[in-house]
Amino acid sequence: MSGTVLAIERLTAGYEDAAVLRELDLTVEEGEVVALLGANGAGKTTTLRAISGVVHPMQGRIVLGGQDLAGASISGRARMGIAHVPENRGLFFGLTVAEHFRLGHRNERLDEDTAYRHFPALAELRERRCGLLSGGEQQMLAVGRALARHPRLLLLDELSLGLAPLIVERLLPVVREYATESGCGVLLVEQHVQLALSVADRGYVLSHGELVLHDRAEALRANHDLLMASYFGERATASLDASANPTSGPGAG
């Protein structure tokens, strides 16, 4: 890893003047997969929406590759290399798989071969309408379309939503492989904690809009009790073992 793709500095964001996320610090390095974990309502989706421009920060900074994103539009951020796969996958049921790769912002050409290389099953489904695909196939299309844009930063929101764990176990290694080979930074929101940490380099845990734990993925996997206590907001328990939550190293909150 040779550089910071994303730096979030003391970010507070929410909806209609009500803060959902409070003073978050977070980084994603080149070629790194970072898991953003927490219970429902913790602020994970709000974080991704703030990065992609759907939600406007109340305070703090979001920096992409050294450039402050303040004032950048949603489409502008997409042109700068942010690809966001939302919970609803962002697909069009009436279009075929192939037609999805013809959609892009002005003058953008999506590299469908990249998508087909990482998800060979999509190549066989080129002419099938999205509405006729299974949930797993739709998720492959959503992620494949994001990869076809050659993003600098990939935001993934709940890949596993509505899918069997076996399908997720096939999707997440592709994300890991793409980050490693391309240098793309990945910020992954995922409800299956252990699956997320199996492909991630680091993990952040949010509770009630605040960062309560940050560590290397292997350390979080090894300390399950601490992880779960933090996940469900038991901050006192999470603070008992400082050695399991170092504040040094890249991206320390």
C-alpha positions as CSV (number, residue, x, y, z in Angstrom):
1,M,0.0,0.0,0.0
2,S,1.5,3.2,-1.1
3,G,-1.0,5.9,-0.4
4,T,-4.3,6.9,1.3
5,V,-7.3,6.7,-1.0
6,L,-9.9,7.9,1.6
7,A,-9.4,10.0,4.7
8,I,-12.4,10.9,6.8
9,E,-11.7,13.5,9.5
10,R,-14.1,14.2,12.4
11,L,-17.1,13.6,10.2
12,T,-20.6,14.4,11.6
13,A,-23.5,13.7,9.2
14,G,-27.2,12.9,9.3
15,Y,-30.6,13.8,8.1
16,E,-32.7,17.0,8.6
17,D,-30.2,18.5,11.1
18,A,-30.3,15.3,13.2
19,A,-26.8,13.8,13.5
20,V,-26.6,10.0,12.8
21,L,-22.8,9.9,12.6
22,R,-20.6,11.9,15.1
23,E,-16.9,12.9,14.7
24,L,-15.8,9.8,12.7
25,D,-12.2,9.4,11.8
26,L,-11.4,6.7,9.2
27,T,-9.0,5.9,6.5
28,V,-8.7,3.4,3.5
29,E,-5.4,2.8,1.9
30,E,-4.6,1.7,-1.7
31,G,-5.3,-2.0,-2.2
32,E,-6.9,-2.3,1.2
33,V,-10.3,-3.7,2.2
34,V,-11.8,-2.0,5.3
35,A,-14.8,-3.4,7.0
36,L,-17.3,-1.0,8.6
37,L,-19.3,-2.9,11.2
38,G,-22.1,-2.2,13.7
39,A,-25.7,-2.9,14.6
40,N,-28.6,-1.5,12.6
41,G,-28.8,2.2,13.0
42,A,-25.1,2.6,13.9
43,G,-24.4,5.0,11.0
44,K,-22.7,2.7,8.5
45,T,-24.9,3.4,5.5
46,T,-24.9,7.1,6.4
47,T,-21.1,7.0,6.2
48,L,-21.1,5.6,2.7
49,R,-23.8,8.1,1.6
50,A,-21.7,11.0,2.9
51,I,-18.7,9.8,1.0
52,S,-20.6,9.4,-2.3
53,G,-22.4,12.8,-1.8
54,V,-25.9,11.6,-1.1
55,V,-25.7,13.0,2.4
56,H,-24.1,16.4,3.2
57,P,-21.7,16.5,6.2
58,M,-22.6,18.8,9.1
59,Q,-19.0,19.1,9.9
60,G,-15.6,17.4,9.2
61,R,-13.8,16.6,6.0
62,I,-13.9,13.8,3.4
63,V,-10.7,13.6,1.3
64,L,-10.2,11.4,-1.7
65,G,-6.6,10.9,-2.8
66,G,-5.6,14.2,-1.1
67,Q,-8.5,16.2,-2.6
68,D,-11.2,17.6,-0.3
69,L,-14.6,16.5,-1.6
70,A,-16.5,19.5,-0.1
71,G,-18.6,21.0,-2.9
72,A,-18.2,18.0,-5.2
73,S,-21.5,16.7,-6.6
74,I,-22.6,13.0,-6.7
75,S,-21.7,12.8,-10.4
76,G,-18.5,14.6,-9.8
77,R,-17.4,12.2,-7.2
78,A,-18.3,9.3,-9.5
79,R,-16.0,10.9,-12.2
80,M,-13.3,11.2,-9.5
81,G,-13.4,7.4,-9.1
82,I,-15.9,6.6,-6.3
83,A,-18.2,3.6,-7.1
84,H,-21.0,3.0,-4.7
85,V,-23.0,-0.2,-4.6
86,P,-26.1,0.6,-2.4
87,E,-28.3,-1.8,-0.4
88,N,-30.8,-1.8,-3.2
89,R,-28.1,-2.6,-5.8
90,G,-29.0,0.3,-8.1
91,L,-30.1,-1.9,-11.0
92,F,-32.8,-1.5,-13.7
93,F,-35.0,-4.6,-13.9
94,G,-36.1,-3.9,-17.5
95,L,-32.5,-3.8,-18.9
96,T,-30.3,-6.7,-19.8
97,V,-27.0,-7.5,-18.2
98,A,-25.2,-6.2,-21.3
99,E,-27.2,-3.0,-21.3
100,H,-26.1,-2.2,-17.8
101,F,-22.6,-1.9,-19.0
102,R,-23.6,0.7,-21.5
103,L,-24.8,3.0,-18.8
104,G,-22.4,5.6,-17.4
105,H,-21.8,9.3,-16.9
106,R,-21.0,11.4,-19.9
107,N,-18.1,10.1,-22.0
108,E,-17.6,7.2,-19.6
109,R,-17.0,3.7,-21.2
110,L,-17.4,0.8,-18.8
111,D,-15.0,-2.1,-19.2
112,E,-17.4,-5.0,-19.2
113,D,-14.6,-7.4,-19.8
114,T,-13.3,-6.7,-16.3
115,A,-16.7,-7.6,-14.9
116,Y,-16.9,-10.8,-16.9
117,R,-13.4,-11.8,-15.9
118,H,-14.2,-11.5,-12.2
119,F,-17.8,-12.9,-12.6
120,P,-17.7,-15.4,-15.5
121,A,-21.4,-16.3,-14.9
122,L,-22.4,-12.8,-16.0
123,A,-21.0,-13.4,-19.5
124,E,-23.5,-16.2,-20.0
125,L,-26.3,-14.0,-18.9
126,R,-25.5,-11.0,-21.2
127,E,-28.9,-10.9,-22.9
128,R,-31.0,-11.7,-19.8
129,R,-33.1,-9.0,-18.2
130,C,-32.0,-8.0,-14.8
131,G,-35.5,-8.7,-13.4
132,L,-35.1,-12.4,-14.3
133,L,-31.8,-12.8,-12.5
134,S,-31.5,-14.5,-9.1
135,G,-30.6,-12.3,-6.1
136,G,-27.0,-13.6,-6.3
137,E,-26.8,-12.9,-10.0
138,Q,-28.1,-9.3,-9.4
139,Q,-25.5,-8.7,-6.8
140,M,-22.8,-10.0,-9.1
141,L,-24.1,-7.5,-11.8
142,A,-24.1,-4.6,-9.3
143,V,-20.6,-5.3,-8.2
144,G,-19.4,-6.2,-11.7
145,R,-20.7,-2.9,-13.0
146,A,-18.8,-1.0,-10.2
147,L,-15.6,-2.9,-11.1
148,A,-16.1,-2.1,-14.8
149,R,-15.6,1.6,-13.9
150,H,-12.1,0.9,-12.6
151,P,-12.8,2.8,-9.3
152,R,-10.2,4.3,-7.0
153,L,-12.6,3.8,-4.1
154,L,-15.3,1.1,-4.0
155,L,-18.2,1.4,-1.4
156,L,-20.2,-1.7,-0.8
157,D,-23.3,-1.6,1.3
158,E,-24.6,-5.0,2.6
159,L,-23.7,-7.3,-0.2
160,S,-25.3,-10.1,1.7
161,L,-28.7,-8.5,2.1
162,G,-31.3,-11.2,1.1
163,L,-28.7,-13.7,0.0
164,A,-27.6,-17.0,1.4
165,P,-24.2,-17.0,3.2
166,L,-22.8,-19.3,0.5
167,I,-23.4,-16.7,-2.2
168,V,-21.6,-14.1,-0.1
169,E,-18.7,-16.4,0.5
170,R,-18.2,-16.3,-3.3
171,L,-18.6,-12.6,-3.7
172,L,-16.3,-11.3,-1.0
173,P,-13.1,-13.0,-2.2
174,V,-13.7,-11.4,-5.6
175,V,-13.7,-8.0,-3.9
176,R,-10.5,-8.9,-2.1
177,E,-8.8,-10.0,-5.3
178,Y,-9.8,-6.9,-7.2
179,A,-8.5,-4.6,-4.4
180,T,-5.2,-6.5,-4.3
181,E,-4.6,-6.5,-8.1
182,S,-5.9,-3.0,-8.9
183,G,-4.9,-0.9,-5.8
184,C,-8.5,0.1,-5.4
185,G,-9.5,0.9,-1.8
186,V,-12.7,-0.8,-0.6
187,L,-15.0,0.2,2.3
188,L,-17.3,-2.7,3.0
189,V,-20.4,-2.6,5.2
190,E,-21.5,-6.1,5.9
191,Q,-23.8,-7.7,8.5
192,H,-22.0,-11.0,8.4
193,V,-19.1,-9.9,10.6
194,Q,-16.8,-12.9,10.4
195,L,-17.2,-13.1,6.6
196,A,-16.3,-9.5,6.3
197,L,-13.3,-9.8,8.5
198,S,-12.1,-12.8,6.6
199,V,-11.3,-10.6,3.6
200,A,-10.7,-7.3,5.3
201,D,-7.3,-5.8,6.3
202,R,-8.8,-3.7,9.1
203,G,-12.2,-3.1,10.7
204,Y,-14.0,-0.2,12.3
205,V,-17.0,-0.7,14.7
206,L,-19.6,2.0,15.0
207,S,-22.2,2.2,17.8
208,H,-24.9,4.8,17.9
209,G,-23.0,6.9,15.4
210,E,-19.7,6.9,17.1
211,L,-16.5,4.9,16.6
212,V,-16.0,2.5,19.5
213,L,-13.4,0.1,18.1
214,H,-10.7,-0.1,15.4
215,D,-8.1,-2.8,14.8
216,R,-6.5,-5.1,12.3
217,A,-9.0,-7.7,11.0
218,E,-7.1,-10.7,12.5
219,A,-7.1,-9.1,16.0
220,L,-10.9,-8.5,15.7
221,R,-11.5,-12.0,14.7
222,A,-9.4,-13.3,17.5
223,N,-11.2,-11.2,20.2
224,H,-14.8,-12.2,19.5
225,D,-16.1,-11.1,22.9
226,L,-14.7,-7.6,22.6
227,L,-15.9,-7.3,19.1
228,M,-19.4,-8.3,20.0
229,A,-19.5,-6.1,23.1
230,S,-18.5,-3.1,20.9
231,Y,-20.9,-4.1,18.1
232,F,-23.8,-3.9,20.5
233,G,-22.7,-0.7,22.1
234,E,-21.2,-1.9,25.4
235,R,-18.4,0.7,25.4
236,A,-17.3,0.0,29.0
237,T,-16.6,-3.6,28.1
238,A,-14.8,-2.6,24.9
239,S,-12.4,-0.3,26.9
240,L,-11.3,-3.0,29.3
241,D,-8.7,-4.4,27.0
242,A,-6.7,-1.5,25.5
243,S,-4.2,-3.9,24.0
244,A,-6.9,-5.2,21.7
245,N,-7.7,-1.7,20.4
246,P,-4.4,0.0,19.6
247,T,-4.5,3.6,18.5
248,S,-1.4,3.5,16.4
249,G,-1.0,2.4,12.8
250,P,-2.7,3.4,9.6
251,G,-6.2,4.8,10.0
252,A,-6.3,4.8,13.8
253,G,-9.5,6.5,14.9
